[in-house]
């Protein structure tokens, strides 16, 4: 009689053999479906399955696993290189696409060229893994996963030179399946046979709960791995609590645990609300948890929070200060994004009011005075944008230039673009900020530089704004719309009047001159104005380094003072002997008075 070896389940998954077998074939067999979508309900284990498979692909991690003990056909061949993995977490579609282009070495500069190269036939298709699509987008609650599927995943799946593996929410899996040839697609739905794995749930429950009958009941009722985890944590948190049954869904897990703790489920949901509204996977400084929960509830929840360790334990993770957005104190976040989805769905129409209350509570915690935004914690600068957007008060916040300068620029840009896409009207300074937002996010400038560029943008747009909540690197003396500038130079009149001469080839006047301090046009022949000598330039207070679309401003006897960046290539720059910086771009001609320390 021949005995068959008993194979061990994957140590990270406790099962999922049929799915692992299909993924191993995808990596090794060029004739198998070119695109594999891992999907299922939130908490079904999509990310966990993908992580478990990638463990088997990575040569270094394989050394930590006894691959001989696993079913052979679930393990990719050791001689295959690990596929590149690009995580979509928090990325815009453009950012995700460019990461993939860089990974593939496409070597192009334009988005349309990336799509064109992907469409070309390749001799040997390249496997590519895109992970965490459910967390894509700066503001996932809007349309991050949907845009990632439309703008990135579909072109990749249709590319003849790409073999794509990705984990996606069911809505995106169904959308992609409607647009891809059936023979080139495999959908692994972890809620459906043959991919659902009841044995894995039993092993998971048994590993977490040292009570065989309870573990069996948990696995039998649970709709997926997350529900098993939450049910097990509920028993561990209140081991002597009353018997209340076993959950089937994430919502059941919340309600039954509240009952086990002798608390109403509304109190539990209110306490967890700040974590749910913070954003997918986002952390919240621990010190803000109770005040924001009380703000959402509209009443003091400090006692319920103080007594709620067992009530809250199954649903959150505690992070070190290094993982916190503020980098200084412990932070908390929900154990899984599906909890946030469940809580938000149950809040329904009250999400808007809850978000408004959270925004108001964060605003109330800001210090008084003109520098209040510069002293705001990191969570306030990013989380406030999210809560104000959902609470319907972001437009009024965007009327404050100091808020615009100190807010998280990436998050604020995503929120503002969403607002304008819905037809909402931004205040004038907010529109100027949004026009410049691509510049701010591209250069990752500090608050002082953002303030200077926003001040200049306001002058370009005819706005008068004086307070930005930070000392400006310069003040814009004037701006003149002037099209077609090919170059500029500083100059001076016979009486010493500081001037700037602009070269306008093809114009009615090939040269025009303006007063450098006021911007007023100067009469007379610009050719007669005197250009600074080399000696004048050497003895001036400032030096310039001019790049394609930026200008570095240096103190003659010292270091760099400021960086002026433009939304388009510069047409010219110069500096007068008395320190007025002159800048020309496609919008016209400007003069800046740079702040020099000690002057």
C-alpha positions as CSV (number, residue, x, y, z in Angstrom):
1,X,0.0,0.0,0.0
2,X,1.4,3.4,-1.1
3,X,1.2,6.2,1.5
4,X,0.8,9.7,0.4
5,X,2.6,12.5,2.3
6,X,0.5,14.8,4.4
7,X,1.2,18.3,3.3
8,X,1.1,21.3,5.7
9,X,-1.1,24.4,4.9
10,X,0.6,27.6,4.1
11,X,1.8,29.1,7.5
12,X,0.4,32.6,6.7
13,X,-2.9,31.5,5.2
14,X,-3.8,28.1,6.9
15,X,-5.2,26.9,3.5
16,X,-6.2,28.6,0.2
17,X,-4.6,25.7,-1.7
18,X,-6.8,26.0,-4.8
19,X,-6.1,29.8,-5.1
20,X,-2.3,29.3,-4.5
21,X,-2.3,26.6,-7.2
22,X,-3.9,29.0,-9.7
23,X,-1.5,31.8,-8.8
24,X,1.5,29.5,-9.2
25,X,0.3,28.5,-12.6
26,X,-0.1,32.2,-13.5
27,X,3.5,33.0,-12.7
28,X,5.0,29.9,-14.3
29,X,2.8,29.2,-17.4
30,X,2.8,31.9,-20.1
31,X,-0.3,30.1,-21.6
32,X,-2.5,30.5,-18.6
33,X,-4.9,33.5,-18.3
34,X,-2.8,36.6,-18.6
35,X,-4.8,38.5,-16.0
36,X,-5.8,37.3,-12.5
37,X,-8.1,39.3,-10.3
38,X,-8.3,38.4,-6.6
39,X,-11.6,39.7,-5.3
40,X,-14.2,39.1,-2.6
41,X,-16.0,41.1,0.1
42,X,-14.1,43.4,2.4
43,X,-12.4,41.2,5.0
44,X,-12.4,38.1,2.8
45,X,-8.6,37.9,2.8
46,X,-7.7,39.3,-0.6
47,X,-4.6,41.1,0.7
48,X,-3.7,38.2,2.9
49,X,-3.8,35.7,0.0
50,X,-1.7,38.0,-2.2
51,X,0.9,38.4,0.6
52,X,1.0,34.7,1.2
53,X,1.7,34.0,-2.5
54,X,4.4,36.7,-2.7
55,X,6.1,35.0,0.3
56,X,6.5,32.0,-1.9
57,X,7.9,34.1,-4.8
58,X,10.5,36.0,-2.9
59,X,13.8,34.0,-2.7
60,X,14.8,35.4,0.7
61,X,11.5,34.8,2.3
62,X,11.3,31.2,0.9
63,X,14.4,30.4,3.0
64,X,12.2,31.0,6.1
65,X,9.5,28.6,4.9
66,X,9.6,24.8,4.7
67,X,8.4,24.7,1.1
68,X,8.9,20.9,0.9
69,X,6.1,20.5,3.5
70,X,3.6,22.4,1.3
71,X,1.6,21.0,-1.6
72,X,4.1,21.1,-4.5
73,X,1.7,22.6,-7.0
74,X,1.0,25.6,-4.7
75,X,4.7,26.6,-4.7
76,X,6.1,28.5,-7.7
77,X,9.4,27.1,-9.1
78,X,12.4,28.3,-7.2
79,X,14.2,29.4,-10.4
80,X,11.5,31.9,-11.4
81,X,12.4,35.6,-10.6
82,X,9.9,37.3,-8.2
83,X,7.5,39.5,-10.0
84,X,7.7,43.3,-9.4
85,X,5.1,44.4,-6.9
86,X,3.7,47.9,-7.0
87,X,1.5,49.0,-4.0
88,X,-1.4,51.3,-4.9
89,X,-2.0,52.4,-1.3
90,X,-2.6,56.2,-1.2
91,X,-1.5,56.8,-4.8
92,X,-3.3,58.7,-7.5
93,X,-3.7,56.8,-10.8
94,X,-1.0,59.0,-12.3
95,X,1.4,58.2,-9.5
96,X,0.6,54.5,-9.8
97,X,1.1,54.5,-13.5
98,X,4.5,56.2,-13.3
99,X,5.7,53.8,-10.6
100,X,4.8,50.9,-13.0
101,X,6.5,52.7,-15.9
102,X,9.6,53.1,-13.8
103,X,9.6,49.5,-12.7
104,X,9.3,48.3,-16.3
105,X,12.0,50.7,-17.4
106,X,9.8,52.4,-20.1
107,X,11.9,55.5,-20.2
108,X,9.3,58.0,-21.4
109,X,8.2,61.4,-20.1
110,X,4.5,61.6,-21.1
111,X,1.5,59.6,-19.9
112,X,0.4,59.0,-23.4
113,X,3.7,57.5,-24.3
114,X,3.4,55.0,-21.4
115,X,0.0,53.9,-22.8
116,X,1.5,53.6,-26.3
117,X,4.4,51.4,-25.1
118,X,2.1,49.2,-23.1
119,X,0.0,48.6,-26.3
120,X,3.0,47.3,-28.2
121,X,3.6,43.6,-28.8
122,X,6.4,42.1,-26.6
123,X,8.4,39.0,-27.2
124,X,8.1,37.8,-23.6
125,X,5.2,39.1,-21.4
126,X,6.3,40.4,-18.0
127,X,4.4,39.5,-14.8
128,X,3.4,42.5,-12.8
129,X,1.6,42.6,-9.4
130,X,-0.5,45.6,-8.3
131,X,-1.4,45.4,-4.7
132,X,-3.8,47.2,-2.3
133,X,-6.0,48.7,-5.0
134,X,-8.8,49.0,-2.5
135,X,-6.7,51.6,-0.7
136,X,-5.7,53.6,-3.8
137,X,-6.4,57.3,-4.1
138,X,-5.5,60.1,-1.7
139,X,-9.1,60.1,-0.6
140,X,-10.2,56.5,-1.0
141,X,-13.7,57.2,0.1
142,X,-14.3,59.1,-3.1
143,X,-13.3,57.1,-6.3
144,X,-9.7,55.9,-5.8
145,X,-10.2,52.2,-6.6
146,X,-12.6,53.0,-9.5
147,X,-10.1,55.4,-11.1
148,X,-7.2,53.0,-10.6
149,X,-9.2,50.3,-12.4
150,X,-10.1,52.6,-15.3
151,X,-6.8,54.4,-15.8
152,X,-4.2,51.8,-14.8
153,X,-5.5,48.2,-14.4
154,X,-7.5,48.0,-17.6
155,X,-4.6,49.3,-19.8
156,X,-2.2,46.9,-18.1
157,X,-4.6,43.9,-18.5
158,X,-5.0,44.7,-22.2
159,X,-1.3,45.2,-22.8
160,X,0.1,42.2,-24.8
161,X,3.4,42.4,-22.9
162,X,2.0,42.3,-19.4
163,X,0.7,39.5,-17.2
164,X,-1.3,41.2,-14.4
165,X,-2.1,39.9,-10.9
166,X,-4.0,42.3,-8.7
167,X,-6.4,42.3,-5.7
168,X,-9.5,44.5,-6.2
169,X,-12.9,45.1,-4.6
170,X,-15.7,43.2,-6.2
171,X,-17.1,46.3,-8.0
172,X,-13.8,46.8,-9.8
173,X,-13.5,43.1,-10.6
174,X,-16.9,43.1,-12.2
175,X,-16.1,46.3,-14.1
176,X,-12.9,44.8,-15.5
177,X,-14.4,41.4,-16.3
178,X,-17.0,43.1,-18.6
179,X,-14.1,44.7,-20.6
180,X,-11.6,41.9,-20.8
181,X,-11.7,38.7,-23.0
182,X,-12.9,35.8,-20.9
183,X,-10.2,33.5,-22.2
184,X,-7.5,35.9,-20.9
185,X,-9.0,36.4,-17.4
186,X,-9.3,34.4,-14.2
187,X,-11.3,35.8,-11.3
188,X,-10.6,34.3,-7.9
189,X,-13.6,35.3,-5.8
190,X,-12.7,34.3,-2.2
191,X,-16.4,34.2,-1.2
192,X,-17.3,31.7,-3.9
193,X,-16.4,28.1,-4.6
194,X,-13.9,26.7,-5.4
195,X,-11.9,29.6,-3.8
196,X,-13.8,29.9,-0.5
197,X,-11.9,27.8,2.1
198,X,-13.9,26.6,5.1
199,X,-10.9,24.6,6.4
200,X,-8.8,27.7,6.5
201,X,-11.4,29.5,8.7
202,X,-11.5,26.5,11.0
203,X,-7.7,26.5,11.3
204,X,-7.7,30.3,11.9
205,X,-10.3,30.1,14.6
206,X,-8.6,27.1,16.3
207,X,-5.3,29.0,16.3
208,X,-6.9,32.1,18.0
209,X,-9.3,30.4,20.5
210,X,-8.3,27.6,22.8
211,X,-11.8,26.3,23.1
212,X,-12.6,23.7,20.4
213,X,-16.4,24.1,20.5
214,X,-16.2,27.9,20.4
215,X,-13.6,27.8,17.6
216,X,-15.8,25.5,15.5
217,X,-18.9,27.7,16.0
218,X,-16.9,30.8,15.1
219,X,-15.7,29.2,11.9
220,X,-19.1,27.7,11.0
221,X,-20.9,31.1,11.3
222,X,-18.2,33.6,10.1
223,X,-18.5,35.0,6.6
224,X,-14.8,35.4,6.2
225,X,-11.4,35.6,7.9
226,X,-12.0,39.1,9.3
227,X,-15.2,38.0,11.1
228,X,-13.3,35.0,12.5
229,X,-10.6,37.4,13.8
230,X,-13.1,39.8,15.3
231,X,-15.2,37.0,17.0
232,X,-12.0,35.5,18.4
233,X,-10.8,38.9,19.8
234,X,-14.3,39.4,21.3
235,X,-14.0,36.2,23.3
236,X,-10.4,37.0,24.3
237,X,-11.4,40.5,25.5
238,X,-14.4,39.3,27.6
239,X,-13.7,35.6,28.3
240,X,-16.3,35.4,31.1
241,X,-19.0,37.4,29.2
242,X,-22.5,36.1,28.5
243,X,-23.1,33.8,25.6
244,X,-24.5,36.0,22.8
245,X,-24.0,33.9,19.7
246,X,-21.4,34.1,16.9
247,X,-21.2,36.7,14.2
248,X,-21.7,36.2,10.5
249,X,-20.8,39.7,9.3
250,X,-18.6,42.6,10.5
251,X,-21.7,44.4,11.6
252,X,-22.7,41.3,13.7
253,X,-19.3,41.3,15.3
254,X,-19.7,44.9,16.4
255,X,-23.2,44.4,17.8
256,X,-22.6,41.1,19.5
257,X,-19.5,42.3,21.2
258,X,-21.3,45.3,22.5
259,X,-23.9,43.0,23.9
260,X,-21.2,40.8,25.5
261,X,-19.8,43.8,27.2
262,X,-23.2,44.9,28.4
263,X,-23.2,48.1,26.3
264,X,-25.5,49.4,23.6
265,X,-24.1,49.1,20.1
266,X,-24.6,52.8,19.4
267,X,-22.1,53.7,22.1
268,X,-19.5,51.4,20.6
269,X,-20.1,52.8,17.1
270,X,-19.8,56.4,18.4
271,X,-16.6,55.6,20.2
272,X,-15.1,54.0,17.0
273,X,-16.5,56.8,14.7
274,X,-13.3,59.0,14.7
275,X,-11.2,56.0,13.5
276,X,-13.8,55.2,10.8
277,X,-13.9,58.8,9.6
278,X,-10.1,59.3,9.7
279,X,-9.7,57.5,6.3
280,X,-8.9,54.0,5.1
281,X,-5.9,52.7,7.0
282,X,-5.3,56.2,8.6
283,X,-4.1,56.5,12.1
284,X,-5.5,58.9,14.7
285,X,-3.4,60.3,17.6
286,X,-4.5,58.6,20.8
287,X,-5.1,61.9,22.6
288,X,-7.7,62.9,20.0
289,X,-9.7,59.7,20.1
290,X,-12.0,60.5,23.0
291,X,-12.5,64.3,22.3
292,X,-13.5,63.5,18.7
293,X,-15.8,60.7,19.7
294,X,-17.5,63.0,22.2
295,X,-17.8,65.6,19.4
296,X,-19.5,63.1,17.1
297,X,-21.9,61.9,19.8
298,X,-22.7,65.5,20.8
299,X,-22.2,64.5,24.5
300,X,-19.4,63.6,26.9
301,X,-18.2,60.0,26.2
302,X,-15.1,60.3,28.5
303,X,-16.5,57.9,31.1
304,X,-17.5,55.3,28.4
305,X,-14.1,55.7,26.8
306,X,-12.2,55.3,30.1
307,X,-14.2,52.2,31.0
308,X,-14.2,50.8,27.4
309,X,-10.9,48.9,27.1
310,X,-12.6,45.5,26.7
311,X,-15.4,47.1,24.6
312,X,-12.9,48.6,22.1
313,X,-10.1,46.0,22.2
314,X,-11.2,43.8,19.3
315,X,-11.5,46.6,16.8
316,X,-8.3,48.7,16.9
317,X,-4.5,48.5,16.7
318,X,-2.2,50.6,18.8
319,X,0.8,52.1,16.9
320,X,4.1,53.5,18.2
321,X,4.7,57.2,18.0
322,X,7.0,56.6,15.0
323,X,4.1,55.3,13.0
324,X,1.8,58.2,14.0
325,X,1.3,61.1,11.6
326,X,2.6,63.4,14.4
327,X,5.6,61.1,15.1
328,X,5.4,61.9,18.8
329,X,2.6,60.0,20.6
330,X,0.9,56.7,20.3
331,X,-1.8,56.4,17.6
332,X,-4.7,54.2,16.9
333,X,-6.4,52.8,13.8
334,X,-9.1,50.4,13.0
335,X,-8.0,46.8,12.7
336,X,-9.3,46.5,9.1
337,X,-10.8,49.0,6.5
338,X,-13.9,46.9,6.4
339,X,-14.7,48.1,9.9
340,X,-14.6,51.6,8.6
341,X,-16.9,50.7,5.7
342,X,-19.4,49.1,8.0
343,X,-19.4,52.0,10.5
344,X,-19.8,54.6,7.8
345,X,-22.6,52.7,6.1
346,X,-24.5,52.4,9.4
347,X,-24.0,56.1,10.1
348,X,-25.7,56.8,6.7
349,X,-26.8,60.4,6.3
350,X,-25.2,61.4,9.6
351,X,-21.7,61.0,8.2
352,X,-21.9,64.6,7.0
353,X,-22.9,66.0,10.4
354,X,-20.4,63.7,12.2
355,X,-17.6,64.9,9.9
356,X,-18.6,68.6,10.4
357,X,-18.5,68.1,14.2
358,X,-15.0,66.5,14.0
359,X,-13.8,69.4,11.9
360,X,-15.2,71.9,14.3
361,X,-13.6,70.1,17.2
362,X,-10.2,70.1,15.5
363,X,-10.5,73.8,14.8
364,X,-11.4,74.5,18.4
365,X,-8.2,72.9,19.5
366,X,-6.0,75.2,17.4
367,X,-4.0,77.9,19.4
368,X,-5.0,81.5,19.1
369,X,-3.0,84.0,17.0
370,X,-1.7,84.5,13.5
371,X,0.6,81.5,13.8
372,X,-2.0,79.0,14.8
373,X,-1.8,77.0,11.6
374,X,2.0,76.7,11.8
375,X,1.6,75.1,15.2
376,X,-1.1,72.7,14.2
377,X,-0.4,69.0,14.7
378,X,0.1,67.0,11.5
379,X,-3.2,65.2,11.9
380,X,-5.0,68.5,12.0
381,X,-3.3,69.6,8.8
382,X,-4.5,66.4,6.9
383,X,-7.5,65.1,8.8
384,X,-9.2,68.5,9.0
385,X,-9.3,68.5,5.2
386,X,-11.0,65.2,5.0
387,X,-13.5,66.0,7.7
388,X,-14.2,69.5,6.3
389,X,-14.8,68.0,2.9
390,X,-17.3,65.5,4.1
391,X,-18.8,68.0,6.5
392,X,-19.5,70.5,3.7
393,X,-17.3,73.3,5.2
394,X,-14.1,73.0,3.2
395,X,-14.9,76.0,0.9
396,X,-15.1,78.4,3.8
397,X,-11.8,77.1,5.2
398,X,-10.2,77.6,1.8
399,X,-10.8,81.3,2.1
400,X,-8.0,81.4,4.8
401,X,-4.6,81.7,3.1
402,X,-2.8,80.4,6.2
403,X,-4.9,77.2,6.1
404,X,-4.0,76.8,2.4
405,X,-0.3,77.2,3.2
406,X,-0.2,74.8,6.1
407,X,-2.7,72.1,5.1
408,X,-1.4,68.8,3.7
409,X,-1.0,69.8,0.1
410,X,-1.6,66.4,-1.5
411,X,-4.8,65.8,0.5
412,X,-6.1,69.3,0.0
413,X,-5.5,69.1,-3.7
414,X,-7.5,65.9,-4.0
415,X,-10.3,67.3,-1.9
416,X,-10.4,70.6,-3.8
417,X,-10.4,68.9,-7.2
418,X,-13.3,66.8,-6.0
419,X,-15.2,69.9,-4.9
420,X,-14.7,71.7,-8.2
421,X,-15.7,68.5,-10.0
422,X,-19.1,68.6,-8.3
423,X,-19.6,72.2,-9.4
424,X,-18.8,73.7,-6.0
425,X,-17.5,77.3,-6.0
426,X,-14.2,78.0,-4.3
427,X,-13.3,81.4,-2.8
428,X,-10.9,83.5,-4.9
429,X,-7.8,82.7,-3.0
430,X,-8.8,79.0,-3.0
431,X,-9.0,79.1,-6.8
432,X,-5.5,80.7,-7.0
433,X,-4.2,78.0,-4.7
434,X,-5.8,75.2,-6.8
435,X,-4.2,76.7,-9.9
436,X,-0.8,76.4,-8.2
437,X,-1.5,73.1,-6.4
438,X,0.3,70.9,-9.0
439,X,3.4,73.0,-8.4
440,X,3.1,72.7,-4.6
441,X,2.7,68.9,-4.7
442,X,5.4,68.4,-7.4
443,X,8.1,70.4,-5.6
444,X,7.1,69.3,-2.0
445,X,7.9,72.9,-1.0
446,X,7.9,74.0,2.7
447,X,5.2,76.2,4.1
448,X,7.3,79.4,3.7
449,X,7.9,78.8,0.0
450,X,4.3,77.8,-0.6
451,X,3.2,81.1,1.0
452,X,5.6,83.1,-1.2
453,X,4.4,81.4,-4.4
454,X,0.7,81.7,-3.3
455,X,1.3,85.4,-2.6
456,X,2.8,85.8,-6.1
457,X,-0.1,83.9,-7.6
458,X,-2.6,86.1,-5.9
459,X,-0.9,89.2,-7.3
460,X,-1.1,87.6,-10.8
461,X,-4.8,87.0,-10.3
462,X,-5.4,90.6,-9.1
463,X,-6.0,89.6,-5.4
464,X,-4.8,91.5,-2.4
465,X,-3.8,89.1,0.4
466,X,-1.6,90.1,3.2
467,X,-1.6,87.4,5.9
468,X,-0.3,83.9,5.2
469,X,0.5,82.7,8.7
470,X,4.2,82.6,8.1
471,X,7.0,85.1,7.2
472,X,7.2,85.4,3.4
473,X,10.4,84.8,1.5
474,X,9.5,87.8,-0.7
475,X,6.7,90.3,-1.5
476,X,5.5,90.8,-5.0
477,X,5.9,94.5,-5.8
478,X,3.9,94.2,-9.0
479,X,2.9,91.9,-11.9
480,X,2.2,92.9,-15.5
481,X,0.5,90.6,-18.0
482,X,2.8,90.6,-21.0
483,X,2.7,87.9,-23.6
484,X,5.6,86.6,-25.7
485,X,8.6,87.6,-23.5
486,X,11.8,86.1,-24.8
487,X,14.1,87.6,-22.2
488,X,14.6,90.4,-19.7
489,X,17.4,92.4,-18.2
490,X,17.8,94.9,-15.4
491,X,18.6,98.5,-16.4
492,X,18.6,102.0,-15.1
493,X,17.7,105.4,-16.5
494,X,20.0,108.4,-16.7
495,X,18.7,109.6,-13.3
496,X,19.3,106.2,-11.8
497,X,15.7,105.0,-12.1
498,X,15.7,101.2,-11.6
499,X,14.1,99.5,-14.7
500,X,13.5,96.3,-16.4
501,X,13.7,95.8,-20.2
502,X,11.7,93.0,-21.7
503,X,12.5,91.5,-25.2
504,X,9.3,90.9,-27.2
505,X,10.3,89.5,-30.6
506,X,7.6,89.9,-33.2
507,X,5.7,92.5,-31.1
508,X,4.8,96.0,-32.1
509,X,7.6,97.1,-29.8
510,X,10.5,94.6,-29.7
511,X,11.7,96.2,-26.4
512,X,9.6,97.6,-23.6
513,X,10.7,99.1,-20.3
514,X,9.0,99.3,-16.9
515,X,9.9,100.9,-13.6
516,X,11.5,98.1,-11.5
517,X,9.8,99.3,-8.3
518,X,6.3,100.2,-9.5
519,X,5.9,98.4,-12.8
520,X,4.8,101.5,-14.6
521,X,5.8,101.7,-18.3
522,X,8.7,104.0,-19.0
523,X,8.7,106.5,-21.8
524,X,11.6,106.8,-24.2
525,X,13.8,104.4,-26.0
526,X,14.6,101.2,-24.0
527,X,17.9,101.0,-25.8
528,X,19.1,104.1,-24.1
529,X,18.7,102.6,-20.6
530,X,22.0,101.6,-19.0
531,X,22.5,97.9,-18.3
532,X,24.3,97.0,-15.0
533,X,28.0,96.5,-15.4
534,X,29.8,93.4,-14.2
535,X,31.0,95.5,-11.2
536,X,27.5,96.5,-10.4
537,X,26.4,92.9,-10.4
538,X,29.4,91.8,-8.3
539,X,28.6,94.4,-5.6
540,X,24.8,93.7,-5.6
541,X,23.1,92.2,-2.6
542,X,21.7,89.2,-4.4
543,X,22.8,86.4,-6.8
544,X,20.5,84.3,-9.0
545,X,20.7,80.7,-10.3
546,X,18.2,80.2,-13.1
547,X,16.8,76.8,-14.1
548,X,14.2,75.8,-16.6
549,X,11.2,76.6,-14.4
550,X,12.8,77.7,-11.1
551,X,15.0,80.4,-9.7
552,X,17.3,80.1,-6.7
553,X,18.0,83.4,-4.9
554,X,21.2,83.7,-3.0
555,X,22.6,86.3,-0.6
556,X,25.8,87.7,-1.9
557,X,27.6,87.0,1.3
558,X,25.7,84.0,2.6
559,X,23.5,81.1,1.7
560,X,20.4,80.4,-0.3
561,X,17.5,82.7,0.6
562,X,14.6,81.3,-1.4
563,X,13.5,79.2,-4.4
564,X,11.0,80.7,-6.8
565,X,9.2,78.0,-8.9
566,X,6.9,78.6,-11.8
567,X,4.1,76.6,-13.4
568,X,5.8,77.0,-16.8
569,X,9.3,77.5,-18.1
570,X,10.8,80.9,-17.2
571,X,11.4,83.4,-20.0
572,X,14.1,85.2,-18.1
573,X,15.2,86.5,-14.7
574,X,17.5,89.2,-13.4
575,X,18.2,91.3,-10.3
576,X,18.7,95.0,-10.0
577,X,21.8,96.3,-8.1
578,X,19.5,97.3,-5.2
579,X,18.0,93.8,-4.9
580,X,14.7,93.7,-6.8
581,X,14.3,90.3,-8.4
582,X,12.7,90.4,-11.9
583,X,11.0,87.3,-13.2
584,X,9.3,86.6,-16.6
585,X,7.2,83.6,-17.6
586,X,4.3,83.0,-19.9
587,X,1.9,84.9,-17.7
588,X,4.0,88.1,-17.8
589,X,6.5,90.1,-15.9
590,X,6.9,90.4,-12.1
591,X,9.1,92.1,-9.5
592,X,9.9,90.6,-6.1
593,X,11.3,92.2,-3.0
594,X,13.2,89.4,-1.3
595,X,13.4,89.4,2.5
596,X,17.1,89.5,3.5
597,X,17.9,88.6,7.1
598,X,19.0,91.6,9.1
599,X,17.9,94.1,6.5
